[in-house]
């Protein structure tokens, strides 16, 4: 499995607080207890995402290397193509 560029964090203490508050509402308002995970996941900041830091120098170097290899291959291919065209004509 590939490592994601985004961290997902779950704030369990906050989720427990929300659950407690929802349970209190159920008791105080005489509602049917129908609290589900979706109710808590919809609350603010229970699940947060954060971009991971990336090594921009490593990315730049890797892209540069790949580009150089691709350009060398194109130049080599064009050289061979030119020789073949010269032979034909």
C-alpha positions in Angstrom: 0.0 0.0 0.0 1.4 3.4 -0.9 2.0 6.0 1.7 -0.5 8.9 1.4 0.6 12.5 1.1 -2.2 13.4 3.6 -2.4 12.5 7.3 -5.8 11.7 8.7 -6.2 12.3 12.4 -9.1 11.4 14.6 -9.6 13.3 17.9 -11.0 10.6 20.1 -11.4 12.8 23.3 -13.3 15.3 21.2 -15.5 12.5 19.7 -16.2 11.3 23.3 -17.2 14.8 24.3 -19.6 15.1 21.4 -21.1 11.7 22.2 -21.6 12.7 25.8 -23.2 16.0 24.8 -25.5 14.2 22.3 -26.5 11.7 25.0 -27.3 14.5 27.4 -29.5 16.1 24.7 -31.3 12.7 24.3 -31.9 12.5 28.0 -32.9 16.1 28.5 -35.2 16.3 25.6 -36.7 12.8 26.0 -35.6 11.8 22.5 -35.1 8.3 21.1 -31.4 7.3 21.5 -30.4 7.0 17.9 -26.8 8.3 18.0 -24.6 6.8 15.3 -21.0 7.1 14.2 -22.2 9.4 11.3 -23.6 11.8 13.8 -20.3 12.2 15.5 -18.2 12.2 12.3 -20.3 15.1 11.1 -19.3 17.2 14.1 -16.5 19.8 13.7 -12.9 18.7 14.0 -13.5 15.1 14.9 -11.6 14.0 11.8 -9.0 16.3 10.3 -6.6 16.0 7.5 -3.1 17.5 7.1 -0.7 17.5 4.2 2.6 15.8 4.9 5.8 17.8 4.2 7.5 16.8 1.0 11.2 17.0 0.1 11.0 19.5 -2.8 14.8 19.1 -3.5 14.4 15.4 -3.9 11.4 15.8 -6.2 13.2 18.4 -8.3 16.3 16.2 -8.6 14.2 13.1 -9.5 12.3 15.0 -12.2 15.5 16.5 -13.5 17.1 13.1 -13.8 14.0 11.6 -15.5 13.9 14.5 -17.9 17.6 14.1 -18.8 17.2 10.4 -19.5 14.1 11.1 -21.7 15.9 13.8 -23.6 19.0 11.6 -24.2 16.7 8.8 -25.5 15.0 11.2 -27.9 18.3 12.5 -29.2 19.6 9.0 -29.6 16.4 7.9 -31.4 16.6 11.0 -33.7 20.2 10.1 -34.5 19.3 6.6 -35.5 16.3 7.8 -37.4 18.5 10.3 -39.3 21.0 7.6 -40.2 18.2 5.3 -41.5 16.6 8.2 -43.6 20.1 8.9 -45.0 20.5 5.3 -46.0 17.0 5.1 -47.6 17.3 8.4 -49.6 
